[in-house]
C-alpha cells in the first residue's frame, strides 16, 4: 500500500471528529481544495446528524434541518414540505423564507409542480432556471414576495416511502452540483428518520399523559354507575349521581377535543389560515359567549378596546379559541362578584397589538408561574376548585406563537391575574 492510499484510508478510520489527515497527506494538485471541501461538508454533516437524532421536538427538528440544508449547499433559503397523511397533499412545514402563519394554506399540487415530481418519483432534481421549467409553480413566490431562481430538491424517504420533499433554493454562487445533490440527499435520509422518530416520541409521550388524565373522570363514572344500580337508593340521590355522570361525560368530551388539538399542534398537522378581521368585533363576540357564566357568579365585564384594530391579519378562528380559553378561566378562577377587564391596544411602536384579560381572582403563586403553560399543569391550590384538562393554556400559547406572537402572564396572589398575548401588525395594514 502506498503512502497516499494509506493516508486516505486512515482518514475514515481515525477515531476522532476530524475527518481528514494533516495537509501533507493529501494529494497536492488541483483537486486538493475540492476534496478538502467535500471532507469538510461530511464532517459538518456528522455534527448535524448527532443534533438531529437527539432532537425530539418536531418544530425545532424541522428548523434544524432547513438551516443545515442552507449551510451544506450554500444557498439562500430552504424548505420542507410534508405529505398530509389524510389528503396526500404536500404542505409547507418549515421554511426560512416564509413566516410560519403564511405557510398555512400553501398547498403544493402533486401534479405539475417541481416538488410534486420529486415526491412522486422519489428522485432528486436540479432545476438551474425555474423560469424555463414548465413544472414551476409561481403561486408561492407571488404570495410571499420571494424570487426563486434555482432549486435543488430531494425526497424525504422512510422505509421506501416518500413522506415529503427537502428543497434548497437559489445557489449563492454558480449552479447546484452533483456534490450538492449527494450531500442534501444524505441529509434528507437522516432527516426523514428523525422526523418519524420525533412524531412517534410525541405521540407516545402524549398518549401516556392522556391515559393518566382519563382515569379520574372514568373512575368517577364507574363509581357513580355502580351506586345507581342499588335498588335502595333514594330518587333524590339518583338525580345527584346522574348529574355527576353528565358532568364527567362533558369533561371527557372537553378532554378529547383538547387532546386532539394538542396532538395536531405537536405533530405540525394543525392548519392555520390568516385573513384580515375586526379584532374588537371578535372580542365582543367572545364576551357574549361567556357573559351568562359571568352573570351567574355576579362578575362584571369591562372592555377597553382600540377601535382602530379593524383589519388584524391573523387566524380569526384560532384567536377566538385563545380568547375563549382566557375568558373562561377568568370566570372560573375569579372571586364572587369580581371583575374581568379585556383590553386591546397597539404596542412595540405600533408593530404589534396586545390583547389582555385581567381577573380579580385568587392569583397564581410565584412558584407556579413558570409552569402555568406546561401541558397538564394545574396550580396545586386549584385542584378541586375548578375542573379542566390542564391543556387549554398550553394549546393557546402554542397557537399564538405559530401566528407570530407571544403569550405571558402576570399575577399576584390575592389580587388576580393578567394573561396577555400579542399579534404582529406588519402585514395587517393598520
C-alpha positions in Angstrom: 0.0 0.0 0.0 1.5 3.4 -1.0 1.6 6.3 1.4 -1.2 8.2 -0.3 -3.6 5.3 -0.2 -2.8 4.7 3.5 -3.5 8.3 4.3 -6.8 8.2 2.5 -8.0 5.1 4.4 -6.7 6.5 7.7 -8.9 9.5 7.2 -12.0 7.3 7.7 -10.6 5.0 10.5 -9.1 7.6 12.8 -11.3 7.6 15.9 -11.9 11.3 16.3 -14.2 14.0 14.9 -11.7 15.3 12.3 -12.3 13.5 9.0 -9.2 14.5 7.1 -5.4 13.9 7.9 -2.8 16.6 8.1 -2.4 18.6 4.8 0.8 16.8 3.9 -1.1 13.6 3.5 -3.4 15.0 0.8 -2.7 15.0 -2.9 -1.0 18.3 -3.8 -2.8 19.1 -7.1 -5.8 21.0 -8.4 -8.3 18.6 -6.8 -7.0 19.3 -3.3 -9.3 22.1 -2.5 -12.3 20.2 -3.9 -11.5 17.2 -1.8 -11.0 19.3 1.3 -14.4 21.0 0.8 -16.1 17.6 0.4 -14.5 16.3 3.6 -15.4 19.5 5.5 -19.0 19.1 4.4 -19.0 15.4 5.5 -17.6 16.4 8.9 -20.2 19.0 9.3 -22.9 16.5 8.3 -21.7 14.2 11.1 -22.2 17.0 13.6 -25.6 17.8 12.2 -26.6 14.1 12.3 -25.9 14.0 16.0 -28.1 17.0 16.6 -31.0 15.5 14.5 -31.1 12.2 16.3 -31.1 13.9 19.7 -33.9 16.4 18.8 -37.4 15.1 19.6 -39.3 18.4 19.4 -41.0 18.3 16.0 -40.9 22.1 15.2 -37.3 22.5 16.4 -36.2 19.5 14.4 -37.6 20.9 11.1 -35.8 24.2 11.8 -32.6 22.4 12.3 -33.0 20.5 9.0 -33.6 23.6 6.9 -30.8 25.5 8.5 -28.5 22.5 7.8 -29.6 22.4 4.2 -28.7 26.1 3.7 -25.3 25.6 5.3 -24.4 22.4 3.4 -25.5 23.5 -0.1 -24.6 27.2 0.3 -28.0 28.5 -0.8 -30.3 31.5 0.1 -33.2 29.5 1.5 -34.6 26.1 2.2 -37.9 24.5 2.9 -39.5 21.2 3.9 -42.9 20.0 2.6 -44.5 17.0 4.1 -47.4 14.9 2.8 -50.6 15.3 4.6 -51.5 11.8 5.8 -55.2 12.4 5.2 -55.3 14.2 1.9 -51.9 13.3 0.4 -51.2 16.9 -0.4 -47.8 18.5 0.0 -47.8 21.3 2.6 -45.1 23.6 3.8 -44.0 22.6 7.3 -40.8 24.7 7.7 -39.0 27.3 5.6 -36.5 30.0 6.0 -38.2 32.5 3.6 -41.8 32.3 4.7 -43.4 33.2 8.0 -45.0 30.4 9.9 -48.5 31.7 9.6 -48.0 32.4 5.9 -47.2 28.7 5.3 -50.7 27.7 6.3 -52.9 27.2 3.4 -50.0 26.9 0.9 -50.6 23.6 -0.8 -48.3 22.3 -3.4 -50.0 20.3 -6.2 -48.6 16.9 -6.7 -49.2 17.2 -10.4 -47.5 19.9 -12.4 -45.1 21.1 -9.7 -41.4 20.5 -9.2 -41.8 19.4 -5.6 -44.7 17.1 -6.7 -42.4 15.5 -9.3 -39.7 14.9 -6.7 -42.2 13.4 -4.3 -43.9 11.2 -6.9 -40.7 9.9 -8.5 -38.8 9.7 -5.2 -35.7 11.1 -7.0 -33.6 14.2 -6.6 -33.9 17.0 -9.1 -31.8 20.1 -10.0 -33.6 23.0 -11.7 -31.0 25.5 -12.7 -33.5 28.0 -14.0 -37.1 27.8 -12.7 -38.4 30.2 -15.3 -37.6 27.7 -18.0 -39.2 24.7 -16.3 -43.0 24.2 -17.1 -43.5 22.4 -13.7 -42.5 25.6 -11.8 -45.4 26.8 -9.6 -45.2 30.6 -9.2 -48.0 30.9 -6.8 -45.8 30.6 -3.7 -43.4 33.3 -4.8 -46.1 35.7 -5.6 -47.7 35.2 -2.2 -44.5 35.6 -0.1 -42.6 38.2 -2.2 -39.7 35.8 -2.8 -37.9 35.1 -6.1 -36.9 31.5 -6.7 -34.3 31.3 -9.4 -33.0 27.7 -9.0 -33.9 24.7 -7.0 -32.3 21.5 -5.7 -34.9 19.1 -4.3 -34.6 15.7 -2.8 -37.3 13.3 -1.5 -37.6 12.5 2.2 -38.0 8.8 2.3 -38.8 6.5 5.2 -39.0 2.7 4.7 -39.1 3.1 1.0 -42.0 5.5 1.0 -41.7 9.3 0.3 -43.0 11.4 3.2 -42.1 14.8 1.8 -39.5 16.9 0.0 -36.5 18.9 1.1 -35.6 21.8 -1.1 -32.6 24.2 -1.3 -33.3 27.5 -3.2 -31.0 29.8 -5.1 -27.4 28.7 -5.0 -25.4 31.7 -3.7 -22.6 31.2 -6.3 -22.8 29.3 -9.6 -25.2 26.3 -10.0 -26.2 23.4 -7.8 -23.8 20.4 -8.4 -23.8 16.7 -8.1 -21.9 17.1 -4.8 -24.7 19.4 -3.6 -27.3 16.7 -4.5 -25.4 13.9 -2.7 -24.9 15.9 0.5 -28.6 17.1 0.5 -29.8 13.5 -0.2 -27.7 12.2 2.7 -29.1 14.9 5.0 -32.7 14.1 3.8 -32.2 10.4 4.5 -31.2 11.2 8.1 -33.9 13.9 8.4 -36.7 11.5 7.4 -35.8 9.1 10.1 -35.5 11.9 12.7 -38.9 13.3 11.7 -40.7 9.9 12.1 -38.9 9.3 15.4 -40.0 12.8 16.7 -43.6 12.1 15.7 -43.6 8.7 17.4 -42.0 10.1 20.6 -44.5 12.9 20.8 -47.4 10.5 20.2 -46.2 8.0 22.8 -45.5 10.8 25.3 -48.9 12.4 24.8 -50.7 9.0 24.9 -49.3 8.1 28.3 -50.3 11.5 29.7 -53.8 11.2 28.1 -54.3 7.8 29.7 -53.3 9.2 33.1 -55.7 12.1 32.8 -58.6 10.0 31.6 -58.5 7.7 34.7 -60.1 10.3 37.1 -63.3 11.0 35.1 -63.7 7.4 34.1 -63.2 6.3 37.7 -65.9 8.8 38.8 -68.3 7.5 36.2 -67.7 3.8 37.1 -68.2 4.5 40.8 -71.4 6.5 40.1 -72.9 3.9 37.8 -72.2 1.3 40.5 -74.1 3.3 43.1 -77.0 3.8 40.7 -77.5 0.1 40.4 -78.5 -0.2 44.0 -82.3 -0.6 44.4 -82.5 1.0 47.8 -81.0 4.3 46.6 -83.4 7.3 47.1 -84.6 9.2 44.0 -83.0 12.5 45.1 -79.6 10.7 45.4 -80.1 9.1 41.9 -80.7 12.5 40.4 -77.4 13.8 42.0 -75.5 10.8 40.7 -76.9 11.3 37.2 -75.7 14.9 37.3 -72.3 13.6 38.2 -72.2 11.3 35.2 -73.3 14.2 32.9 -70.6 16.5 34.4 -67.8 13.9 34.0 -69.1 13.0 30.4 -68.8 16.7 29.5 -65.3 16.7 31.0 -64.3 13.7 28.9 -65.7 15.4 25.7 -63.6 18.5 26.5 -60.5 16.4 27.1 -61.0 14.6 23.8 -61.1 18.0 22.0 -58.0 19.3 23.8 -56.1 16.1 23.3 -56.8 16.2 19.5 -55.7 19.9 19.4 -52.5 19.2 21.2 -51.7 16.2 19.0 -52.2 18.2 15.9 -50.1 21.1 17.2 -47.2 18.9 18.2 -47.2 16.9 15.0 -47.5 20.1 12.9 -50.8 18.9 11.4 -52.9 21.8 12.7 -53.8 24.2 9.9 -53.9 28.0 10.2 -55.5 30.4 7.9 -54.6 34.1 8.1 -57.1 36.7 6.8 -58.0 40.3 7.9 -60.7 40.6 10.5 -62.1 43.1 13.0 -60.5 42.5 16.4 -63.0 44.5 18.6 -65.8 42.6 17.0 -64.2 39.3 17.8 -63.6 40.3 21.5 -67.3 41.4 21.8 -68.4 38.1 20.3 -66.3 36.1 22.8 -67.6 38.2 25.7 -71.2 37.5 24.8 -70.5 33.7 24.9 -69.1 33.8 28.4 -71.5 36.5 29.7 -74.1 34.1 31.1 -71.4 32.2 33.1 -70.0 35.5 34.4 -73.5 36.7 35.4 -74.2 33.5 37.3 -71.2 34.4 39.5 -72.0 38.1 39.8 -69.0 39.2 37.7 -68.8 42.5 35.8 -67.0 42.7 32.5 -65.2 45.9 31.4 -64.0 46.4 27.8 -61.1 48.7 26.8 -60.8 48.2 23.1 -58.8 50.1 20.5 -61.4 50.8 17.7 -58.7 51.1 15.1 -57.8 47.4 15.1 -60.3 46.5 12.5 -58.0 44.7 10.0 -55.8 42.4 12.0 -54.3 39.8 9.7 -54.3 36.5 11.6 -56.4 33.4 12.1 -59.7 34.5 13.5 -60.9 31.1 14.5 -57.7 30.2 16.4 -57.6 33.6 18.2 -61.3 33.1 19.1 -60.3 29.8 20.7 -57.5 31.5 22.6 -59.7 34.4 23.8 -62.5 32.0 25.0 -59.9 30.0 26.9 -58.6 33.1 28.7 -62.1 34.4 29.4 -63.5 31.1 30.6 -60.5 30.8 33.0 -61.1 34.4 34.2 -64.7 33.4 35.0 -63.8 30.1 36.7 -60.9 31.3 38.8 -62.4 34.7 39.8 -63.9 35.6 43.2 -67.6 36.0 43.5 -68.8 39.5 42.3 -65.4 40.2 40.9 -64.3 41.9 37.7 -62.9 41.0 34.3 -61.2 43.5 32.1 -60.4 42.9 28.4 -58.2 45.3 26.6 -56.7 45.6 23.2 -54.1 48.2 22.3 -51.1 48.8 20.0 -47.7 48.0 21.4 -44.0 47.8 20.4 -44.1 51.1 18.5 -47.2 50.2 16.5 -45.6 46.9 15.3 -48.0 44.6 17.2 -51.2 44.6 19.0 -51.6 43.4 22.6 -54.7 41.7 24.0 -55.1 41.2 27.7 -57.6 39.5 30.0 -57.4 40.6 33.7 -59.4 39.0 36.6 -59.7 39.7 40.3 -59.4 36.1 41.4 -57.1 34.2 43.8 -54.0 34.8 41.7 -51.2 32.3 40.9 -48.3 31.6 43.4 -44.9 32.6 42.1 -43.6 29.0 42.1 -46.4 28.1 39.7 -46.0 30.9 37.2 -43.1 29.3 35.4 -45.1 26.1 34.9 -48.5 27.6 34.1 -48.2 27.0 30.3 -46.9 23.4 30.6 -49.1 20.5 29.4 -51.4 19.1 32.0 -50.2 21.5 34.6 -52.8 22.9 37.1 -52.0 25.1 40.0 -51.9 22.8 43.0 -54.1 25.1 45.1 -56.8 25.0 42.5 -57.2 21.2 42.4 -60.9 20.6 43.0 -61.7 24.3 42.8 -62.3 24.1 39.1 -62.1 21.2 36.6 -60.1 21.2 33.4 -57.6 19.3 31.3 -54.6 21.4 32.0 -54.1 21.7 28.3 -56.0 24.9 27.5 -53.3 27.4 28.2 -50.6 25.3 26.6 -52.7 25.0 23.4 -53.5 28.7 23.4 -49.8 29.7 23.8 -48.7 27.4 21.0 -51.4 28.8 18.7 -50.4 32.4 19.4 -46.7 31.6 18.8 -47.4 29.9 15.5 -49.2 33.0 14.5 -46.2 35.1 15.2 -47.0 36.4 18.7 -46.2 35.6 22.3 -48.2 34.9 25.5 -47.3 35.8 29.0 -48.9 36.0 32.5 -48.6 38.4 35.4 -50.2 37.6 38.7 -50.2 38.5 42.4 -51.7 36.1 45.0 -55.0 37.5 46.4 -55.3 40.2 43.7 -55.7 38.4 40.4 -54.0 37.6 37.2 -53.5 39.1 33.7 -52.9 36.9 30.7 -51.9 38.7 27.6 -50.8 37.9 24.1 -49.6 39.8 21.0 -50.0 39.6 17.3 -47.9 41.3 14.7 -49.3 44.3 12.8 -46.7 44.4 9.9 -49.0 42.6 7.5 -52.3 43.9 8.8 -52.1 47.3 7.0 -53.2 49.1 10.1 
